[in-house]
Amino acid sequence: MNEFLALALKEARAGIGNDDGGPFGAVVVRNGEVVSKAHNEVLRRNDPTAHAEILAIREASAILGRFDLSDCEIYSTSQPCPMCFAAIFWARIKRLVFGTTREDVAKIGFDDSLIYQIIRGEAEAEEMEMVNVDREGCRAVLEEWERKPGRRMY
């Protein structure tokens, strides 16, 4: 087994043992060295965003002192959910290695297929009312950002 994926599995098992959250672990690696590792802590933190990949990315960014992790790769015990995939994308990580698939985790109750259907426009978020209001008023802050001298893009 890949050594970094083995470390992610160790993290996942630690989370299971501590009742921190679901059976997921992740490791961020740079130049063959572990930068950070984490496991799911949704239950421990009472935070729905405390997924292993998110926590590993946050820690790696803090350790490296930057949000651009394009020289890193991430190892995850499972194919990342849409939120984690987006975080990996925004961190500019160029390589994602994962073990189980989203179909595998759906079988044990972690089914995010509705999210993918909503993203593709094949379903509606029926449990959530989505209301678009005051677009023009809110666009003003976008224009403000666009005019800001020296703004840093990310």
Buried (B, 14 or more C-beta within 10 A) or exposed (E): EEEBBBBBBBBBBBBBEEEBBBBBBBBBBBEEEBBBBBBBBBBBEEEEEBBBBBBBBBBBBEEBEEEEBEEBBBBBBBBBBEBBBEBBEEBEBEEBBBBBEBEEBEEEEBEBEBBEEBEEEEEEEEEEEEEEEEEEEEEEEEEEEEEEEEEEEE
